[in-house]
Every structure is written in C-alpha cells, then in structure tokens.
Amino acid sequence: MKRAALILLLSATPAFAAAPAPSAPAQSSSPATSPLLSKHDANAPINISADKFVADNNAKTGTWTGNVIVIQSDMRMRANSVRLNVTGKDSKPDKIFANGNVVVDSPNSGTITGDDGVYDVVAHTVTMTGKQVVLTKQKDVMRGTMLTVNLDTGKAVLGAGKASGQANAPESAQTGGRVQGIFTPPPSSNPKESNNPPQNKAIKPN
C-alpha cells in the first residue's frame, strides 16, 4: 500500500499539502554525544508519513493511520494513528495527538513509550500516558503511568496513578501506583584495583 506523507512548514502555508514519503535521514559526521544539550528546533518542518491520510479543512485537522511516522528536527514519533491540529490564519501546527503503541525518540529526552501521546509544538513538550509509560535513556529506565518531558532541556516529570479497578483500594494493595526506576552506575575505571585492595610485598633482609 502506498504511504501518504505530509510536510508542514511552520511558515505561512496551506493547512495540508501532499508530499513524497521521507527518505532515511542522512548520517552526520558529528560525534554521537555532546556534553551540552542541543535545543529542539520547533520551527523545523514536520514530516508525517502513514498508510492513510484524511483531512478535515473545516476542523483544521489531519488524521494519519497505519504505521505513522512523525519527524521534526531531532524528534521522531511512531504510532498507530496521529491527528494534527492547526491554528491561526497561517494554519500553523499546534498539537499532535498520537494513539496506539506510541514511541518518541529525541537526544535530550531519550526514548519514551506509552499508549497515547501529545506533542505540543508551541511548548516543545511531549506528554505520554498509558498503563505503563517507560522512559529509557542510555542504561537508565523509569516507569510510571504519565510522563511530561521538555524536548529543549530534557527535563521529565513522571507520575503514577492508581491501577484500574483499585480506586478505593488501600495504597499497600495497589499495583502500579508508584514510580519505578532502574539506574546503572558507570563502571569503575579499574575494577581490579577497586575489588582487590593493594597488598604489601615482603621485603627480604640484606
């Protein structure tokens, strides 16, 4: 099935326009990591590709379904379906609502997975919700039910509500009601020295 694709420029453009499906991003020769966080470019074009696209010009929305991929600058989102809202006379993108197996990747935030997500184009934030929202950055993993992350700073706020059907259950009986995290400390520069303390060598008398 041919994929429907869209490139939205955040300047004065029509609300929706067709464009070829995006090619794979070019490889960069710059280092993969940097000690400084790079600010997310929210003015970069938003490229959306999917199996099917439906536009509602009256409601100023566009809906993509089937293996949806959203790319803007260094942010990449995948989902089963995506709805984009535009506002103003210039029909600028406002928010992107993603549903079903949502995955968001960016250098500052890491990888976020959940059931539903909202990308606020103006605020540069992603809010993810679901039965289990997982934030993975390098070897560190955090789990909860709701996460809001700033794509500029990488600051994330993770929360966990009461599990379904346990609204009146005591806190001790709830499952999934607490934020969980697994953090992997960096390896020692010389594990042999840290595990084995130095021993004094015997000195032979002359």
C-alpha positions as CSV (number, residue, x, y, z in Angstrom):
1,M,0.0,0.0,0.0
2,K,1.3,3.4,-0.9
3,R,2.0,5.6,2.0
4,A,0.5,9.1,2.4
5,A,3.0,11.7,3.5
6,L,2.9,15.4,4.6
7,I,5.5,18.1,5.1
8,L,4.2,21.0,7.1
9,L,6.3,24.2,7.1
10,L,5.8,26.4,10.1
11,S,5.5,29.4,7.9
12,A,2.5,30.7,6.1
13,T,1.4,27.6,4.2
14,P,-1.9,25.9,3.4
15,A,-3.2,23.7,6.1
16,F,-2.4,20.4,4.4
17,A,-0.3,19.6,1.3
18,A,0.8,16.2,-0.1
19,A,4.5,15.4,-0.5
20,P,6.6,12.3,-1.2
21,A,7.4,9.9,1.7
22,P,10.5,10.9,3.6
23,S,13.8,9.2,2.9
24,A,16.1,8.0,5.6
25,P,17.8,10.8,7.5
26,A,21.4,11.5,6.3
27,Q,24.2,10.3,8.6
28,S,26.0,13.0,10.4
29,S,29.8,13.1,10.8
30,S,29.5,14.9,14.2
31,P,30.0,13.0,17.4
32,A,27.0,11.0,18.6
33,T,27.1,12.5,22.1
34,S,27.8,16.0,23.3
35,P,28.3,17.4,26.8
36,L,25.8,20.2,26.0
37,L,22.1,19.6,25.2
38,S,21.0,20.9,21.8
39,K,17.7,22.9,21.8
40,H,14.9,21.2,19.8
41,D,14.1,23.1,16.6
42,A,10.3,23.5,16.8
43,N,10.4,25.7,13.6
44,A,11.7,22.8,11.5
45,P,9.3,21.2,9.1
46,I,7.1,18.4,10.4
47,N,7.2,15.4,8.2
48,I,4.4,12.8,8.6
49,S,4.0,9.6,6.7
50,A,1.4,6.8,7.0
51,D,-0.6,4.3,5.1
52,K,-3.8,6.5,5.0
53,F,-4.5,10.2,5.4
54,V,-7.8,12.1,5.9
55,A,-8.0,15.9,6.0
56,D,-10.8,17.9,7.6
57,N,-10.3,21.5,6.4
58,N,-13.3,22.8,8.4
59,A,-12.0,21.4,11.7
60,K,-8.4,22.2,10.6
61,T,-7.2,18.7,11.4
62,G,-5.4,16.0,9.6
63,T,-5.5,12.3,10.6
64,W,-3.0,9.7,9.6
65,T,-3.5,5.9,10.3
66,G,-1.3,2.9,9.8
67,N,2.4,2.8,10.7
68,V,2.6,6.5,11.3
69,I,6.0,8.2,11.5
70,V,6.4,11.8,12.6
71,I,9.8,13.6,12.2
72,Q,10.7,17.1,13.2
73,S,14.4,18.0,13.5
74,D,15.9,15.6,16.0
75,M,12.5,14.3,17.3
76,R,10.9,11.1,15.9
77,M,7.5,9.8,16.8
78,R,5.8,6.5,15.8
79,A,2.2,5.5,16.5
80,N,-0.8,3.6,15.1
81,S,-2.7,6.8,14.4
82,V,-1.9,10.5,14.6
83,R,-4.1,13.6,14.5
84,L,-2.6,17.1,13.9
85,N,-4.4,20.3,14.8
86,V,-3.5,23.6,13.1
87,T,-4.5,27.1,14.3
88,G,-4.5,30.7,13.1
89,K,-4.8,32.3,9.7
90,D,-1.4,30.8,8.7
91,S,-2.6,27.3,9.7
92,K,0.4,26.6,11.9
93,P,0.7,23.2,13.6
94,D,-0.4,23.4,17.2
95,K,-0.6,19.9,18.7
96,I,-0.1,16.3,17.5
97,F,-2.2,13.6,19.2
98,A,-0.8,10.1,18.8
99,N,-2.7,6.9,19.8
100,G,-1.6,3.2,20.0
101,N,1.9,1.9,20.6
102,V,3.4,5.4,20.8
103,V,7.2,5.8,20.7
104,V,9.0,9.1,20.9
105,D,12.8,9.4,20.5
106,S,14.9,12.5,20.9
107,P,18.5,13.1,22.1
108,N,17.5,15.2,25.1
109,S,14.6,13.1,26.3
110,G,15.7,9.6,25.4
111,T,13.1,7.0,24.3
112,I,9.5,7.2,25.7
113,T,6.9,4.5,25.1
114,G,3.2,4.6,26.1
115,D,-0.4,4.1,24.9
116,D,-1.2,7.7,24.0
117,G,0.9,10.8,23.5
118,V,0.5,14.5,22.8
119,Y,3.3,16.6,21.2
120,D,2.7,20.3,22.0
121,V,4.5,22.1,19.1
122,V,4.4,25.5,20.8
123,A,5.5,24.4,24.3
124,H,8.1,21.9,22.9
125,T,6.8,19.2,25.3
126,V,5.6,15.6,24.9
127,T,3.0,14.2,27.3
128,M,2.7,10.4,27.4
129,T,0.1,8.3,29.2
130,G,-0.8,4.6,29.4
131,K,-1.0,1.6,31.7
132,Q,2.8,1.6,31.6
133,V,4.9,4.6,30.4
134,V,8.6,3.8,30.1
135,L,11.4,6.3,29.8
136,T,14.7,4.9,28.7
137,K,17.9,6.9,28.5
138,Q,21.1,5.0,27.9
139,K,21.0,2.3,30.6
140,D,18.6,4.1,32.9
141,V,14.9,3.1,32.9
142,M,11.9,4.8,34.6
143,R,8.3,3.5,34.7
144,G,5.0,5.2,35.5
145,T,1.6,6.0,34.0
146,M,2.1,9.6,32.9
147,L,5.2,11.5,31.7
148,T,5.8,15.1,30.5
149,V,9.2,15.8,29.0
150,N,10.6,19.1,27.7
151,L,12.4,18.5,24.3
152,D,14.6,21.5,24.9
153,T,16.0,20.7,28.3
154,G,15.3,17.0,28.6
155,K,13.6,17.7,32.0
156,A,11.0,15.0,32.7
157,V,8.2,14.7,35.2
158,L,7.0,11.1,35.8
159,G,3.9,10.2,37.8
160,A,1.9,7.0,38.6
161,G,-1.7,6.8,39.4
162,K,-3.9,4.1,40.9
163,A,-4.3,1.0,38.8
164,S,-7.6,0.4,37.1
165,G,-10.2,-1.1,39.4
166,Q,-8.2,-0.1,42.5
167,A,-9.6,3.4,43.1
168,N,-10.8,2.5,46.6
169,A,-8.1,0.0,47.5
170,P,-5.5,0.9,50.2
171,E,-2.2,2.1,48.9
172,S,-0.4,-1.1,50.2
173,A,-2.8,-3.2,48.0
174,Q,-2.3,-1.1,44.8
175,T,-0.1,-2.3,42.0
176,G,1.5,0.2,39.5
177,G,0.7,3.1,41.9
178,R,4.4,4.1,42.3
179,V,7.1,5.4,40.0
180,Q,9.8,2.8,39.5
181,G,13.4,3.4,38.3
182,I,16.5,1.4,37.5
183,F,19.8,3.2,37.3
184,T,23.0,1.6,36.2
185,P,26.1,3.2,37.8
186,P,29.1,3.7,35.5
187,P,31.8,1.0,35.6
188,S,34.9,1.6,37.6
189,S,37.9,2.8,35.6
190,N,40.0,-0.1,37.1
191,P,37.8,-2.8,38.5
192,K,40.7,-4.9,39.6
193,E,42.0,-2.2,41.9
194,S,38.5,-1.5,43.4
195,N,37.9,-5.2,44.2
196,N,41.3,-6.1,45.4
197,P,43.0,-3.8,47.9
198,P,46.8,-3.4,47.5
199,Q,48.9,-5.9,49.4
200,N,52.2,-5.1,51.0
201,K,55.1,-7.0,49.4
202,A,57.5,-8.8,51.7
203,I,61.0,-7.2,51.7
204,K,63.9,-9.6,52.1
205,P,66.6,-8.5,54.5
206,N,70.1,-7.9,53.0
